[in-house]
Amino acid sequence: LDPALTPVSALLLRSPMDRGGLAMPAASTPVAGQLRPIGTPLNVSGFTPGAERYFEEAFQSMGLVPVRGIGTSHSNHYDATPLEPGSTISVQMVRGDVNLSASGTVTHISGKKIYAFGHPFMSMGYTDMPLNSAAVMTIIPHLDISQKISATTGFVGSIRQDRATGIMGISGEEPKMLPVRLKLRTSRNEDKEFRYEAVMDTFLTPFLLTLTVYNSILASERAIGDQTLQVKCTISIEGQTNVEFENSVSDVTSTSVLAAVAAASPVHFLLNSGFDNLKMKSIDIEVVAQEKAKKARLEKVWQDKLEARPGEELNLTVFLRKPNGEIMSEKYPVKIPEDITPGPLKIVVGDGVSLTKVDVEADRQRYVPENLGQLIKAINNLKKNDRLYIRIFRDRVGTIVGGEGMPDLPPSLIALYTSKKTSGDVHSVGVAVYVEHELPATEYVLEGHKVIEVRVKS
């Protein structure tokens, strides 16, 4: 579960200084004298100018033009005029402490069905988003594209289709929204809390979470300079255990967006898992900020003995190097398994991300969860990058069957599972893991791994 592999991160992981790196899908450049479709006005409220600028190209690639809005107004401030052709409506993507809504015009009303825009919104096909009435405050004229400033007023229903000729909504229908609570502990030890709802969609939900988390961090923290952000994400799912995901980021320029992508990444993988029984109830995000770099690299590992008997303890000394060259050391006792057979034994020490990359490169995680429970278990078991792990293993053939690892199997079962008569759901692995310890969390973002070898005596 690498946040840098999600489509959202491919859109956003660029330097805020030079906008370099991965290219943003851009709208086609207009040719002089050639007509082109105008963008749909996207009213933004509660967002910082920096967040708007950073996401502007992403919105434009979707055919949306961000304009300053004034959020949601009380409907009793305006005449209770029923919707009719020519009325202004808005489609909300985020509502609450921050608001994001696209405004347009009603085209036709037939019973409970409302047709509007007369052009595609984002060409999403079947969808489910809040449809509200709106009031136009003013129009800012411009020779290129004029901007319409509007405010969302009363609830109308839900947008159910977004097609090439317009959108179609059903009045009175309640859309499914994802409640989000974001807690931020600033670098000045201030606690801030934001509450809002985002639409449920395989692409839009992770994208909107990235936007809102990034905006909340940027509103309180520096954009350039040494910074460390700790992110914790808890997702409540109906009928399942909670999803728990943690990640820490320490950088100079991209810390905020990396933290935002990390917060949204488990939502992306859940929504794109293909499991129909997934029903998210809410998401809680906690971010802790520090205005200092908190990185450390695993420099070396020292062992006090090269041979040991089963059940005997081995003392490891781990050395970590900070960016300023300072060396930190810590000792950890490791017990050799009592029932292990004699022979060479390997011990790897490393941070969670480094060990995960080692496993991926060695093809030890080549499996696909077969149900939602396995996927949630896989996310909850993801290793973290703010602590070290000690793994005792031996090179030995095993298998992954039905998404579950079975290392160190007897030869007879290995022959059965890897038979030419069986194909598709069985994969071989070359490592038998006996013990894996997760060490206490540190205040640093760690990097690196080392492998040592011990001979087990009879």
Secondary structure per residue as TSV (DSSP state, phi and psi in degrees):
chain	resnum	aa	ss	phi	psi
A	1	L	-	360.0	76.4
A	2	D	-	-95.8	115.6
A	3	P	G	-56.2	-27.1
A	4	A	G	-71.3	-6.2
A	5	L	G	-98.1	-2.8
A	6	T	S	-83.0	151.7
A	7	P	H	-58.3	-34.2
A	8	V	H	-62.3	-43.9
A	9	S	H	-66.8	-33.1
A	10	A	H	-62.0	-29.7
A	11	L	H	-76.2	-33.3
A	12	L	H	-112.6	-17.9
A	13	L	-	-78.6	79.1
A	14	R	S	-134.6	153.6
A	15	S	-	-68.9	131.4
A	16	P	T	-68.9	-10.1
A	17	M	T	-83.4	-49.0
A	18	D	T	-120.1	0.2
A	19	R	-	57.7	27.0
A	20	G	-	-82.7	-166.3
A	21	G	S	86.9	-140.3
A	22	L	S	-66.5	139.0
A	23	A	-	-78.6	142.1
A	24	M	-	-89.7	131.6
A	25	P	-	-59.0	119.3
A	26	A	-	-110.9	152.7
A	27	A	-	-66.2	150.8
A	28	S	-	-62.4	140.2
A	29	T	-	-71.2	126.3
A	30	P	-	-70.4	143.8
A	31	V	-	-94.2	141.0
A	32	A	T	-55.4	131.1
A	33	G	T	82.0	3.8
A	34	Q	-	-105.8	133.8
A	35	L	-	-73.3	145.2
A	36	R	-	-143.8	151.8
A	37	P	-	-63.9	142.0
A	38	I	-	-80.2	155.6
A	39	G	-	-80.3	154.2
A	40	T	E	-78.7	126.9
A	41	P	E	-62.2	128.0
A	42	L	E	-112.2	106.0
A	43	N	E	-79.7	122.5
A	44	V	E	-114.0	135.5
A	45	S	E	-142.4	132.8
A	46	G	S	89.0	9.2
A	47	F	-	-106.4	144.8
A	48	T	-	-76.0	152.1
A	49	P	H	-57.3	-34.9
A	50	G	H	-64.3	-40.6
A	51	A	H	-67.6	-39.3
A	52	E	H	-61.8	-45.0
A	53	R	H	-64.2	-41.8
A	54	Y	H	-65.6	-34.8
A	55	F	H	-98.4	1.6
A	56	E	H	-59.2	-45.5
A	57	E	H	-65.5	-35.5
A	58	A	H	-63.8	-42.4
A	59	F	H	-64.5	-42.8
A	60	Q	H	-63.0	-35.0
A	61	S	H	-66.1	-19.5
A	62	M	T	-94.6	1.8
A	63	G	T	83.1	22.9
A	64	L	E	-113.9	142.2
A	65	V	E	-117.6	106.9
A	66	P	E	-65.3	132.4
A	67	V	E	-135.7	153.8
A	68	R	E	-69.1	124.7
A	69	G	-	-112.3	-177.6
A	70	I	-	-123.1	24.3
A	71	G	-	73.9	-144.5
A	72	T	B	-106.8	133.0
A	73	S	-	-111.0	155.5
A	74	H	-	-66.8	132.0
A	75	S	G	-65.5	-22.6
A	76	N	G	-75.0	-4.2
A	77	H	G	-79.7	-8.7
A	78	Y	S	-129.5	157.9
A	79	D	-	-63.6	136.9
A	80	A	-	-78.4	63.9
A	81	T	-	-84.0	126.0
A	82	P	-	-65.0	153.0
A	83	L	-	-64.4	142.6
A	84	E	-	-153.4	164.7
A	85	P	T	-52.8	128.2
A	86	G	T	102.4	-14.0
A	87	S	-	-69.5	152.6
A	88	T	E	-89.9	133.9
A	89	I	E	-129.6	165.5
A	90	S	E	-136.0	145.2
A	91	V	E	-108.1	115.2
A	92	Q	E	-89.8	134.0
A	93	M	E	-105.2	-31.4
A	94	V	E	-137.5	137.5
A	95	R	E	-143.8	144.2
A	96	G	E	135.2	-133.5
A	97	D	S	-64.3	-23.6
A	98	V	S	-126.3	149.5
A	99	N	E	-132.2	139.2
A	100	L	E	-141.2	114.8
A	101	S	E	-146.2	144.6
A	102	A	E	-103.3	131.5
A	103	S	E	-104.3	151.1
A	104	G	E	-162.1	-167.0
A	105	T	E	-122.2	139.9
A	106	V	E	-69.5	132.6
A	107	T	E	-96.9	-46.0
A	108	H	E	-158.6	148.1
A	109	I	E	-126.8	127.9
A	110	S	E	-133.1	99.1
A	111	G	T	65.5	-123.4
A	112	K	T	-89.4	-5.5
A	113	K	E	-88.3	132.7
A	114	I	E	-120.4	120.7
A	115	Y	E	-104.6	136.4
A	116	A	E	-150.0	174.7
A	117	F	-	75.0	-50.8
A	118	G	S	74.8	8.9
A	119	H	S	-155.9	163.4
A	120	P	-	-67.4	149.1
A	121	F	S	-81.0	-71.1
A	122	M	S	-132.9	11.0
A	123	S	-	56.7	47.1
A	124	M	-	-88.2	-7.2
A	125	G	E	73.3	-132.6
A	126	Y	E	-69.6	134.0
A	127	T	E	-152.3	-179.1
A	128	D	E	-154.5	97.1
A	129	M	E	-137.5	151.2
A	130	P	E	-64.0	135.0
A	131	L	E	-112.6	123.9
A	132	N	E	-128.5	155.3
A	133	S	E	-75.0	160.5
A	134	A	E	-146.3	161.7
A	135	A	E	-127.7	131.8
A	136	V	E	-82.9	122.1
A	137	M	E	-81.2	-47.9
A	138	T	E	-164.5	166.4
A	139	I	E	-122.0	127.6
A	140	I	E	-96.0	108.8
A	141	P	-	-71.6	145.9
A	142	H	-	-151.7	143.0
A	143	L	S	-65.1	-28.8
A	144	D	S	-88.2	-71.8
A	145	I	-	-135.9	117.2
A	146	S	-	-73.4	153.7
A	147	Q	E	-113.2	132.4
A	148	K	E	-105.1	117.1
A	149	I	E	-93.5	119.7
A	150	S	E	-132.9	165.2
A	151	A	E	-127.2	136.9
A	152	T	E	-73.7	134.8
A	153	T	E	-114.9	-102.2
A	154	G	E	-91.7	155.4
A	155	F	E	-72.9	138.9
A	156	V	E	-117.2	-52.0
A	157	G	E	175.9	-140.2
A	158	S	E	-135.7	137.5
A	159	I	E	-78.4	125.0
A	160	R	E	-110.1	-22.7
A	161	Q	E	-141.4	143.7
A	162	D	E	-132.3	97.4
A	163	R	E	-116.0	-179.7
A	164	A	T	-63.9	-28.5
A	165	T	T	-97.2	-1.4
A	166	G	E	146.8	-169.3
A	167	I	E	-114.4	156.4
A	168	M	E	-131.9	127.5
A	169	G	E	-122.6	161.4
A	170	I	E	-115.5	121.3
A	171	S	E	-70.2	142.4
A	172	G	T	84.2	-10.6
A	173	E	-	-83.8	133.5
A	174	E	-	-89.1	125.3
A	175	P	-	-78.0	157.1
A	176	K	-	-86.9	121.0
A	177	M	E	-120.6	155.4
A	178	L	E	-103.1	110.6
A	179	P	E	-69.4	134.2
A	180	V	E	-126.4	133.2
A	181	R	E	-122.5	121.5
A	182	L	E	-115.5	120.4
A	183	K	E	-108.1	131.2
A	184	L	E	-124.8	121.6
A	185	R	E	-98.4	108.9
A	186	T	-	-73.7	170.3
A	187	S	T	-68.0	-9.2
A	188	R	T	-106.0	18.7
A	189	N	S	61.2	33.7
A	190	E	-	-100.6	141.5
A	191	D	E	-102.5	125.7
A	192	K	E	-125.4	146.9
A	193	E	E	-134.6	136.4
A	194	F	E	-125.8	138.0
A	195	R	E	-128.4	132.1
A	196	Y	E	-161.3	174.6
A	197	E	E	-125.4	143.1
A	198	A	E	-123.9	151.6
A	199	V	E	-65.8	155.4
A	200	M	-	-97.5	112.1
A	201	D	-	-159.0	145.0
A	202	T	T	-61.2	-33.6
A	203	F	T	-99.9	-46.9
A	204	L	H	-63.5	-39.7
A	205	T	H	-61.5	-51.7
A	206	P	H	-60.7	-37.8
A	207	F	H	-63.3	-45.7
A	208	L	H	-68.8	-35.2
A	209	L	H	-64.1	-42.3
A	210	T	H	-59.8	-44.9
A	211	L	H	-61.5	-49.4
A	212	T	H	-70.5	-38.5
A	213	V	H	-66.9	-44.1
A	214	Y	H	-60.4	-42.9
A	215	N	H	-63.2	-42.0
A	216	S	H	-65.3	-39.4
A	217	I	H	-68.3	-44.4
A	218	L	H	-65.7	-28.4
A	219	A	T	-68.7	-20.0
A	220	S	T	-121.4	-20.2
A	221	E	S	-119.4	165.0
A	222	R	-	-68.1	151.9
A	223	A	S	-96.8	-28.6
A	224	I	S	-126.5	135.0
A	225	G	S	125.0	165.4
A	226	D	-	-56.9	131.0
A	227	Q	E	-157.5	143.8
A	228	T	E	-128.7	130.3
A	229	L	E	-126.0	127.5
A	230	Q	E	-103.3	127.3
A	231	V	E	-119.0	132.3
A	232	K	E	-130.4	129.8
A	233	C	E	-125.1	126.1
A	234	T	E	-120.7	122.4
A	235	I	E	-115.8	124.8
A	236	S	E	-92.9	125.7
A	237	I	E	-124.7	133.3
A	238	E	T	-62.2	126.7
A	239	G	T	77.3	6.8
A	240	Q	S	-133.1	164.5
A	241	T	-	-69.5	156.9
A	242	N	-	-65.7	147.9
A	243	V	E	-88.3	127.0
A	244	E	E	-120.2	122.5
A	245	F	E	-134.6	133.3
A	246	E	E	-131.1	146.1
A	247	N	E	-159.1	147.6
A	248	S	E	-123.0	145.4
A	249	V	E	-132.3	134.7
A	250	S	E	-137.6	120.1
A	251	D	E	-158.2	-177.2
A	252	V	S	-105.2	-39.4
A	253	T	S	-119.4	-30.6
A	254	S	S	-112.4	18.7
A	255	T	H	-59.9	-46.1
A	256	S	H	-63.7	-44.4
A	257	V	H	-72.8	-33.7
A	258	L	H	-65.2	-40.2
A	259	A	H	-65.5	-39.7
A	260	A	H	-65.8	-41.8
A	261	V	H	-64.6	-38.8
A	262	A	H	-62.9	-40.1
A	263	A	H	-64.9	-33.4
A	264	A	H	-89.3	-15.9
A	265	S	H	-61.9	-42.7
A	266	P	H	-63.9	-31.8
A	267	V	H	-66.1	-40.6
A	268	H	H	-60.1	-47.9
A	269	F	H	-67.8	-35.0
A	270	L	H	-67.0	-47.9
A	271	L	H	-68.7	-25.7
A	272	N	T	-101.7	16.3
A	273	S	S	-77.1	-23.5
A	274	G	-	88.7	2.2
A	275	F	-	-85.2	119.7
A	276	D	T	-72.5	-20.4
A	277	N	T	-87.1	13.2
A	278	L	-	-80.5	119.6
A	279	K	-	-133.0	99.8
A	280	M	E	-75.3	132.9
A	281	K	E	-98.5	-37.7
A	282	S	E	-169.0	166.9
A	283	I	E	-139.2	132.7
A	284	D	E	-115.9	128.6
A	285	I	E	-122.4	131.6
A	286	E	E	-121.0	130.9
A	287	V	E	-127.3	129.4
A	288	V	E	-117.1	125.2
A	289	A	E	-111.5	143.7
A	290	Q	E	-137.4	137.9
A	291	E	S	-91.3	58.8
A	292	K	S	-160.6	152.8
A	293	A	-	-80.7	130.4
A	294	K	-	-127.5	69.9
A	295	K	E	-113.8	154.2
A	296	A	E	-155.4	140.0
A	297	R	E	-110.7	137.7
A	298	L	E	-69.5	111.5
A	299	E	E	-86.2	-49.3
A	300	K	E	-163.2	164.4
A	301	V	E	-129.4	128.9
A	302	W	E	-112.6	137.5
A	303	Q	E	-116.9	146.8
A	304	D	S	-88.6	-7.2
A	305	K	-	-155.5	152.5
A	306	L	S	-101.6	-14.8
A	307	E	E	-130.9	145.9
A	308	A	E	-154.7	156.1
A	309	R	-	-96.6	160.0
A	310	P	T	-56.7	134.4
A	311	G	T	86.3	-6.9
A	312	E	-	-84.8	151.4
A	313	E	E	-92.6	143.7
A	314	L	E	-122.1	130.1
A	315	N	E	-98.2	124.6
A	316	L	E	-108.6	138.9
A	317	T	E	-114.5	119.8
A	318	V	E	-103.4	131.3
A	319	F	E	-113.0	124.4
A	320	L	E	-114.8	136.6
A	321	R	E	-110.2	126.6
A	322	K	-	-83.1	163.8
A	323	P	T	-57.5	-28.0
A	324	N	T	-83.8	5.1
A	325	G	S	94.1	-10.2
A	326	E	-	-65.9	135.9
A	327	I	E	-103.5	130.7
A	328	M	E	-114.2	144.4
A	329	S	E	-133.2	149.6
A	330	E	E	-149.1	142.1
A	331	K	E	-103.1	140.9
A	332	Y	E	-136.2	125.6
A	333	P	E	-81.8	138.7
A	334	V	E	-127.4	128.0
A	335	K	E	-96.5	129.4
A	336	I	-	-72.4	133.5
A	337	P	-	-54.7	139.4
A	338	E	T	-71.9	-30.5
A	339	D	T	-98.5	17.7
A	340	I	-	-82.9	146.7
A	341	T	-	-82.9	155.1
A	342	P	S	-61.4	155.4
A	343	G	E	134.2	178.5
A	344	P	E	-68.3	140.7
A	345	L	E	-133.8	139.3
A	346	K	E	-109.3	146.4
A	347	I	E	-129.4	124.0
A	348	V	E	-112.1	136.7
A	349	V	E	-121.3	129.0
A	350	G	E	-173.6	169.4
A	351	D	E	-77.4	168.3
A	352	G	H	-62.3	-43.3
A	353	V	H	-67.6	-41.8
A	354	S	H	-63.0	-43.1
A	355	L	H	-66.0	-37.4
A	356	T	H	-63.8	-41.7
A	357	K	H	-64.0	-38.6
A	358	V	H	-61.1	-44.1
A	359	D	H	-63.9	-41.1
A	360	V	H	-65.3	-44.8
A	361	E	H	-64.4	-32.4
A	362	A	T	-85.6	3.0
A	363	D	T	63.2	36.6
A	364	R	-	-93.1	-6.2
A	365	Q	-	-120.6	34.3
A	366	R	-	-86.4	74.5
A	367	Y	-	-150.3	157.2
A	368	V	-	-119.0	125.7
A	369	P	-	-56.6	137.7
A	370	E	S	-94.5	-8.8
A	371	N	S	-153.1	170.2
A	372	L	H	-63.4	-37.0
A	373	G	H	-60.9	-41.0
A	374	Q	H	-65.5	-38.2
A	375	L	H	-65.2	-44.3
A	376	I	H	-63.7	-40.8
A	377	K	H	-61.7	-40.7
A	378	A	H	-64.4	-41.6
A	379	I	H	-67.4	-42.9
A	380	N	H	-66.7	-25.2
A	381	N	T	-91.3	3.9
A	382	L	-	-61.2	138.4
A	383	K	-	-78.7	150.0
A	384	K	-	-103.6	154.2
A	385	N	T	-97.7	11.7
A	386	D	T	-110.5	15.6
A	387	R	S	-150.9	162.4
A	388	L	E	-98.4	154.5
A	389	Y	E	-125.7	141.6
A	390	I	E	-117.3	119.9
A	391	R	E	-120.1	129.1
A	392	I	E	-103.7	123.2
A	393	F	E	-148.4	172.7
A	394	R	E	-146.0	143.0
A	395	D	E	-69.8	110.0
A	396	R	E	-158.1	144.0
A	397	V	E	-74.3	135.3
A	398	G	E	-143.6	-170.5
A	399	T	E	-141.8	161.1
A	400	I	E	-116.3	118.6
A	401	V	E	-121.3	122.4
A	402	G	T	59.0	33.8
A	403	G	T	83.9	1.2
A	404	E	E	-116.0	131.5
A	405	G	E	-75.5	136.9
A	406	M	E	-132.1	73.9
A	407	P	-	-77.0	162.1
A	408	D	S	58.7	41.4
A	409	L	-	-78.2	155.3
A	410	P	-	-61.3	150.5
A	411	P	H	-55.2	-35.5
A	412	S	H	-64.1	-41.6
A	413	L	H	-71.9	-36.0
A	414	I	H	-61.1	-42.9
A	415	A	H	-62.9	-37.0
A	416	L	H	-68.0	-47.5
A	417	Y	H	-69.3	-33.2
A	418	T	T	-97.0	12.7
A	419	S	S	-62.5	151.3
A	420	K	T	-64.4	-16.4
A	421	K	T	-75.8	-13.9
A	422	T	-	-114.3	128.5
A	423	S	-	-150.2	141.2
A	424	G	S	113.0	-53.5
A	425	D	S	-108.2	7.9
A	426	V	E	-122.4	130.6
A	427	H	E	-131.2	140.9
A	428	S	E	-84.8	146.1
A	429	V	E	-128.7	151.3
A	430	G	E	-107.8	17.6
A	431	V	E	-136.9	136.9
A	432	A	E	-109.3	114.0
A	433	V	E	-92.7	123.2
A	434	Y	E	-93.8	-44.7
A	435	V	E	-143.4	141.2
A	436	E	E	-138.6	122.5
A	437	H	E	-107.0	134.7
A	438	E	E	-100.5	117.4
A	439	L	-	-81.0	161.4
A	440	P	-	-58.0	151.6
A	441	A	-	-64.3	146.0
A	442	T	-	-110.4	177.4
A	443	E	S	-93.0	10.6
A	444	Y	S	-116.4	153.6
A	445	V	E	-88.4	114.6
A	446	L	E	-96.4	157.8
A	447	E	E	-152.7	137.6
A	448	G	-	112.9	158.5
A	449	H	E	-149.3	153.1
A	450	K	E	-135.4	147.2
A	451	V	E	-120.4	130.5
A	452	I	E	-122.5	166.1
A	453	E	E	-129.4	139.6
A	454	V	E	-130.2	139.9
A	455	R	E	-97.7	124.0
A	456	V	E	-85.0	123.7
A	457	K	-	-91.8	155.3
A	458	S	-	-77.4	360.0
